[in-house]
Amino acid sequence: MLLKGKTIVITGSGRGIGKSVAIACAKEGANVGLTARTLDELNEVKDEIINLGTGVRVSVKTSDVTKYEEIENAFKVFHEDLGEINGVIANAGYSRMWNSHEFDSNKFSEIMTINVSGVFFAFKAAYPYLKKDDKNNKSRFIITGSAAYTSPMPKLAAYTASKFAVVGLQNALALEYKKENINFNMVLPTQVDTRMLRGRKAGDGNKPPNVLNAQELNDYYLFLLSDKANKTDNALIFTNDFGEIRNLLSKAPPVKRENWEVFKPYLEENAPKIYSNVRKLGKLVEFIINTIE
Ligand SMILES: NC(=O)c1ccc[n+]([C@@H]2O[C@H](COP(=O)([O-])OP(=O)(O)OC[C@H]3O[C@@H](n4cnc5c(N)ncnc54)[C@H](OP(=O)(O)O)[C@@H]3O)[C@@H](O)[C@H]2O)c1
């Protein structure tokens, strides 16, 4: 089991990407802390995890990431229930699509507060309880970003601005806390079949083919939380790049997909742009190669 004995807290874990990752972490042996605003959804995730029968511990505490006292209290409860924290996934997020010149000003602030301040508040609240000063077993702070960073979209100005901002936040935190052996990384998905993208139609089985299932993201988070990523810091994992890599791996001759070392020149030759994006993420490519086989 990849995360046996570790404690991982996931914000926005009542549904969507956060729920999927929380269940994946529990399957890999992690104790998990779940938080969002809707208690019923969190309890459903808790029940699913308990029913896995892996024996992991689950702590549930509602919080609104925009209210510092609430998220601070949630981390206090997670620490009391689960002990020292090895990893946090700052995943809670919100979006609204509208013409920018007509966009409600308060909505703009709300999106920025959830998607940017909420990530900062989660870090600040987690900090006292994060494992520190162990260079062989660094703690992890992972942000769910978005492919809107680098590929902005019209009518999503607030969301796009917020997802650019969290990249800056990560860069600054990674520099500041390097000496305490806390790694910061981001997963930047394209479109995912969740309520944020498809409203109540999420999960109805009719998603467009280019839209990912939330479960397709699990590997990126699991890798970043695992011992394999002890030296991965300040990385941006674009799910699109890894989708292309999976495609290429499915077509590559077996001898070219045995491991990263042999796949690397094949990737460079066949997809030079993707190679240049991921060339420092060889351990993740290797991880994907091993999960495919
Ligand atoms: N779906 C996509 O296409 C897509 C693409 C790229 C990136 N992302 C990112 O993925 C992350 C997860 O989104 P999702 O797609 O899984 O959406 P989702 O299904 O709507 O889930 C969002 C989660 O965040 C929680 N949340 C929202 N506002 C909150 C607040 N103020 N305080 C605490 N929790 C809050 C929600 O629970 P409550 O409402 O109960 O609080 C829910 O558990 C977001 O950061 C999003 O920007 C999504």
The ligand as a Gaussian input file, in Angstrom:
#p B3LYP/6-31G(d) Opt

LIG

0 1
 N      -14.451000      19.948000     -12.702000
 C      -13.562000      20.498000     -13.493000
 O      -13.719000      20.517000     -14.734000
 C      -12.304000      21.071000     -12.922000
 C      -11.247000      21.370000     -13.805000
 C      -10.073000      21.922000     -13.306000
 C       -9.952000      22.128000     -11.944000
 N      -10.990000      21.831000     -11.086000
 C      -10.792000      22.103000      -9.669000
 O      -11.055000      20.936000      -8.922000
 C      -11.406000      21.297000      -7.572000
 C      -12.573000      20.454000      -7.127000
 O      -13.709000      20.779000      -7.920000
 P      -14.737000      19.699000      -8.469000
 O      -14.680000      19.764000      -9.936000
 O      -14.538000      18.403000      -7.788000
 O      -16.106000      20.404000      -8.041000
 P      -17.309000      19.957000      -7.084000
 O      -17.768000      18.602000      -7.422000
 O      -18.261000      21.078000      -7.126000
 O      -16.632000      19.874000      -5.643000
 C      -16.184000      21.014000      -4.979000
 C      -15.922000      20.664000      -3.532000
 O      -15.443000      21.856000      -2.883000
 C      -16.271000      22.131000      -1.765000
 N      -16.362000      23.562000      -1.535000
 C      -16.806000      24.522000      -2.391000
 N      -16.790000      25.716000      -1.789000
 C      -16.321000      25.523000      -0.530000
 C      -16.084000      26.355000       0.580000
 N      -16.330000      27.683000       0.544000
 N      -15.591000      25.814000       1.712000
 C      -15.351000      24.492000       1.791000
 N      -15.562000      23.642000       0.781000
 C      -16.043000      24.156000      -0.371000
 C      -17.624000      21.502000      -2.116000
 O      -18.407000      21.188000      -0.981000
 P      -19.496000      22.149000      -0.300000
 O      -20.223000      22.861000      -1.399000
 O      -20.315000      21.207000       0.489000
 O      -18.719000      23.083000       0.583000
 C      -17.178000      20.233000      -2.807000
 O      -16.894000      19.221000      -1.869000
 C      -11.648000      22.800000      -7.603000
 O      -10.547000      23.468000      -7.037000
 C      -11.753000      23.120000      -9.085000
 O      -11.371000      24.441000      -9.385000
 C      -12.140000      21.301000     -11.556000

